[in-house]
Amino acid sequence: MGGTAVDAVWNQMQERGVEFVFAQFVDMYARPSAKLVPVGSREAFDGLLEEGAGFAGFAAGEIGQVPSDPDIAAIPDLASYTPVPWQQNLARFACDVTVEGEEWPYCPRTILRRMLARARAEGYEFKMGLELEYFLVKQREDGSIEIADPYDTLDKPCYDMSGLTRRYDFLTTVSRYCNNLGWGNYANDHEDANGQFEQNFTYEDALTSCDRAIFFRYMVHTLAEQNGMIATFMPKPFSNLTGNGCHFHMSLWDGDTNLFMDESDPRGLGLSELAYHFIGGLKEHARATSALTAPTVNSYKRLKVGTTASGATWSPVWISYGYNNRTQMLRIPGPGRIEDRTIDGSCNPYLAAASVLAAGLDGIDRKLDAGDPNAENLYAIPYDELKSRGLETLPATLLQATYELEHDDVLRQALGRGRDEDYVDYVIRVKREEWNRYHEQVTPWEIREYLTRF
């Protein structure tokens, strides 16, 4: 195999001394699966690019296969070449899944690629940045978890300099690796909860950003393990602390022009009419997209009306938008950009991105009205009053979210069709099984609440 792009990547690998690569893909849960492939010769590398790495798909998670299916092949995307920072002779390629030479419609990365192609056909390039929050914890012998830093005990630890200092080596290692990869890490924060951190990197096209998110989570997990800790992106690992978000910052572009930008916006938010229609679509489909942006049982313990020990949930559940207001579902942090704050750390970034893009494009196609921005503190207004004003909330449980997704034809069409079912129906089946496994458990809370009540 030849070509300028292949030669360029091969030369980078040679300069670094790469001998092995991870051919990596994800399932519905965004769990990275990989084969470790030796690429010591150009012949071996070309073979990987042409044939991909083979897997028994049914064994690799929720990727739409049964045991009788033929193998899947993970085909590397050259643009995703990622040297593994802590292992000089190792690199990663994000892969698209194929079966017998055809794109596999259950591959989340393929679903996003198809959605991005549709957007490009309409004249839009979708760009986004992700804010991935995580906790550093340790596990006790009984299986319960505790904050890894025993001194991280402030009631309001957000931005705590001492907490950052105690985790300085870990955070700066992650930051250095991100910057060496060219991702542009620009901030590293102690977040709102004890033991919680966020490390931001620059926005890019949506596919690149999602590829980076998958590798970032893998990198943080690996480095935490090497330091005797566990990193968790679980939406709500502690009932009394703020949860882990994965906020999306989104915009549509045409070349170098940000189509969401309009500094003469009469509403004063710096958004174009196109952006307001996109917001209208996000609001219209918010209850259905939540099944993909907040896709676990645990997600809805983060998305709740109420407060945490620090005084705020930081995870709005009301379907609303407003300027630089963190109590809104959609925050406008500055001109030309929309932040969705309800997306959480358990999301499959490819599926989440595909769903919000589909929702936004539907808003543009139908010229949906975003309504007026909301400048109020929604945490301080009673539930009944907000309902009386016509505001809606996101679903309260994963089960409710699947009902909303089931009846959303826009998302059904956008996510495509598998062999004998829509991908939406596959998601719903998997997620309802997940809900049932959860719902069948008898919890300590139930024992405390009901054991001797009756």
N, C-alpha and C positions, 0 to 999 in steps of 0.2 A: 504494500500500500504506500502511495506517495502523496504528494500535495504539500503545499506550504504550511498549512496548519498542523498537519501530522509531524512534519519535519521540525517545526518550531517547538512543539511539545516534547518530542523525542530528544532534541538538543538540550532542553531544560533538564530533562531527566538524566541525561548523560553528565551534564555539568554538576548535578547534585549527587550523582552516584546512586540513583534509584534502581534497586534490584527487584522490588516487589511492589505490586499495587493492590489496593482493595478495589474490586469491582463491586460497587455498593448500590443497592436500591432500597426502597421502603415499602412497607405494606400499608394498609389502611390506618394503622395506629402510628405510622411514621417510625416504626422500629427499624433501624438500619440493619440490613442483612448484607453479607459480603462473602466473597471468596478471595483468598490471598493468592494472587497470581504472580509467578515469577516472570519477569520481563527483562532478563539479562541480555537478550538479543533482540535485534530489530525484527527478526522473523516472529518471535514470540509476541512482541508488542503489536505488530500488524495483525497477527492471528486473533488477538483479543479484540481489537477494534472491529474486525470483520465478523467474527463468529460470536463474540461475547463470552461471558462466563455462564455455564449451565447450572441450573438449580432444579431440584424437585419442588415445584411451586407450593404444593399443599403443605410441605414441611416448613415453609418460610413465612407463615402467618396468613393474614387476611388479604390474599391477593387474587381471590376469585377462582381458585383451583380445587379440584377433588383428586383423590389418589390415583385415579385412572387417567388423568390428563398427561399429555406430553410435557417434557421439561420446558421451563422458561429459560430464556437467555437474556442476561443483563448486558446491554450494549452501552459501552462508555460514551459519554459526551465529552469530547476533547476540551470544550470550554470550561468544564468543571474541574480540570486538573488542580489538585490540592496537595502540595507536599505536606506530609505529616510532620509538624514542627519538632516534635520530641524524638523522632526516629528518622535519621538522615537518609536511609536507603529505602524509605517507604512513602508512597503517595496514595491518594484516593481519587477515583473518578465516580461521580454520580452517574447512574445508568438508567436508561429506559428499558422497560421489560418488553420483550417480544416472545411470541410463540410460533414456531415453524415459519419464521421470517416475517410475521405480521405483527404490527403494534398490538399490545395486549391492553384491552380497554379497561382492565381493573388496576392498571398501574397509575398511582396518583400523579407521578411526574408527567406521564403522558396526558392525563386529563388536563393538567394545567397548561401544558404546551399547546394542546388543541384550543383551549380557551384563549390563550394569548394570541394564537394565529387568527382567531376570529376577531379579536380586538384590533389587530394590525390591519386586517382586511377592511375595517371600518375607519382606519386612519389613526388608531391610538396605540401608543406604547405604554404599558402599565408598569409603573415604577413604585417600589415600596421599600420601606425600612421596617425592621422588626425589633422590638424591645423585649428581650427574653429575660425574665426574672427567674431566680432559682434560690433555693436554700442549701446551705452546707450543714449536714446533720451527721449524727452518729446513731447507730442502732444498739439498743440495750439487749441483754440476753433474752428477755421475754419478747423481743420483736418490736417493741415500741421504739420511738425515736425521740431524740433530744437535740437541741442546738449544739453544734460541734464546738462552738466557742462558749465556755462556761461563764465568761465575763460579759457576754452580750445580753444584758438584762434590763436595759433602759426601757421605761414605759413608752417613750417615743424615740426609737433608735435611728430614724431616717437621717441619712447624711452624717451619722456619727463618725467623727474623725478617729476616735480611738478604735472603734470597730473596724474601720478601714486599715488602720495601722496593724492591728493584730492579724489581719489577713493580707498584709501587704505583699508577701512573697507569692501567694497564690494568685491574687488579682493582677499583679504586674506581669506574672508569667503568662496568663491568659491574654492580657493586653498586648504584650510583646509579640506573642504568636499571631494574634489577629493582624497586627500592623505588618509583621513580616510577610504575611499572606497577601497584603495589599488591601485589606478590608477597611482600613481607616477607623480604628477604634478611637473615639473622641471623648469618652467619659466612662467612669467606673464608679458606681454609687453603692453605698449601703442603703438598701431600700427600707421600706416602711416597717417591716417586721424584723424581729431579732433573727440573726443568722441569714438574712436575705440580701441578695446582691443583684445588680443589673449592670451589664457591660455592653455599651452601644457601639455599633459600627455603621458606616455610611450606607445610605440607601443605594439601590441599584435596580436594574430590571428585575421583575418579579421572580423569574426562574433562578437567576443568580442569587438573589436574596434568600430564596427557599433552600437552595443547595447549601448555602452558607449556614443557615439555621440548623440544618441537619448535622452538619459537621461541627458546629459550635456546641450543640448539646452533647455530641459524642466526645468532643475534646474536654469539656468541663467535667463530664462523668469520669473520664479516664484520669485526668489530673487529680480529681478529688480522691479517687481510689488509691492513687499513688501516694497520697498524703494521709491515708488512713481515715478518710471521710466518705460520705455519700452525698452526691449532689442530686437534688430532686427538683424537677420542673413541674411536679404534681400541682394541680390548681389550688388545692387547699389541704396541705399536710397537717396544719394545726388549726383546731376549731376556733381558737381565740386570737389568731394572728391574720394579718392580711395575706391574701393568696397570691399565686404566681400568675401574672399576666403575660401575654405575648402581643402587645399592642401593635397594630399595623398602622404605619403612616403611608398614605396612598396619594398618588397623583397620576394623571394621564398626560402623555407628552406626544408632540409631533416634532421629531428631530430634537433640536435644542430648545424648543418652545414648551413651556409648562402650560397646558391647556386649562388648568384649574386656576391660574393666576389672573386676577383682575384688580389692580390697585385702586381702580375707581369704583369698586363695588359699593353701591348705595347702602348696603347693609353694614358696611364697615369691616367685613371679615376678610377682604382681599380675595374673594372667590368669584369665578366666572359663573355665568348661567349654566354652563356645562357641568361645573362642579356641583351646583345646587341640584340639578337633575340627578346627578350621581348620588347625592345624599338622599334624594327622594327615593331612589331605588334601594339604597341600603336600609332605609326605614321601612319601606314596603315589605321587604323580604327578611327583615331582621329575625323574626320568630322562627323562620325556616332555616336560615343560614346558621343559627345557633347550634343546630345539630352537628355542624361541621366545624364551627369556630369554638364551640365549647362542648366537645364530643364525648365526655365521660360522665359517669354518675357523679364523680367528685366535683366536676365543673360547677354544678348548680349549688354546691355548698359555698362556693366563692361568689356566685351571682345571686346575691340575696339582698333583701331590704333590711338595713340595720347597720350596726357599727362594730368595729373591732376594738381591742384594748387601746389602740393608738388613736381612736376617735373617728375613723373613717374606713369604709370598705375599699375605696379606690376602684371598685368594680361596678359601675352603674348598671342598673337593670331597666331603667326607663328608656323607651325608644325616643330619643331626643338628640338635639345637637346645639352647640353653642360655642362662643369664642373662648378659647383658653380656659375652659371650665371643666374641671376633672369630675364633676358630678354628672356630666352628660355622657350618653353612650358614644356620641361622635363629638370629639373636641377639635376645634380649629386652632392649633397652636401658633399659626402664623399664616400669612398669605400663601395661597396655592397648595395647601396640604390639608388632608383629612385624616384624623387619627380615630381608629375604632378601638375603644378601650375594653370591650367585652371579650375579646379573643384571649384565650388562656394558653398556658404552657403545655397543655396536653394535646394541642391541635396538631394535625398533620398540616404543615404549612402549605403544601401544594393544594390540598383540597380546600383549605380555608381561603387561600388566595383565589382559587378558581370560583368559589361560591360568592365571595364579595364582589369580584369583578363582574360576574354574571348579573348579580343584583344591581350593581351600579350602571352597567350598560343597559339593562332593562329600563332603569330610570331615565337614561338619556334617550333611548329609542321612543319611549312613551311620554317624554317631557314631563315627568312626575314633579309635582310641587313639593319642595322640601319643607314648606311651612316657615314660620318665623323662628329665628334662633331663640334659645332659652338662656337667659343670663342668671337664673336663680340658683340657689343652693338646694338641689333636689333632695339632699339628705335631711334638710330641715323642714320640709313640707310634709304634712301627714299623707299617708297612702290614699285615704279616701278622697282627699282634696285633689290630688293629682289625677286620680281616676275620673273624678267629676269634670275635670278640664279636658278629658278625652285622651290623656296619655295612656299608652299601653306599656306593659312590661314584657320582658323576655320570658320564655317558658320557665316554670319553676323547677322542672325536672327534665332529665334526659328523655324519659318516656314521652312527656308532652312535646318536646322538641321533635321527636320522630313523627308525631302526628302532623305537626306543622310542615315538616319537610315532605311528607307523603303527598300533600296536596298542593305543592308548589311546582307548577308546570315549567316555570322558567329555569329553576335549578335542575329539574328532571331532565330537561333538554340539554342544558349546559354540561352536565356531568356525563352524558352519553349513555350508551347502551352496551351491556355485556353480551354474552352468547345468547341467553334466553330471558334476560331481564334487564331493566334499567339499572344503572349503577346506584341510583337513589334507593331502589328496592333492596339491593344488596347491603347498602349501609344500614337501612332500617332494620333488616333482619339481624345483622350482626349486633347492632346497638340494642335492640329489644332483648336479644339473648343476654347481653351484658347486663341490662337492667334487671332481668329476671334472676340472674345469678346473685346480684346484689340484694334484690328484694326478698329472696328466700333466706337470707342470713338473719339470725336473731342476735341483736347487738347488745352490748353491756348497757346502753341507754334504756333499751326496752326492759331489761331485767330490773334495773333500778326503778323505772317508772311504773311497771305493771305487776311485779312479782306478788306483792301482797295487797294490791289496791282493791281487789274484788272479793 
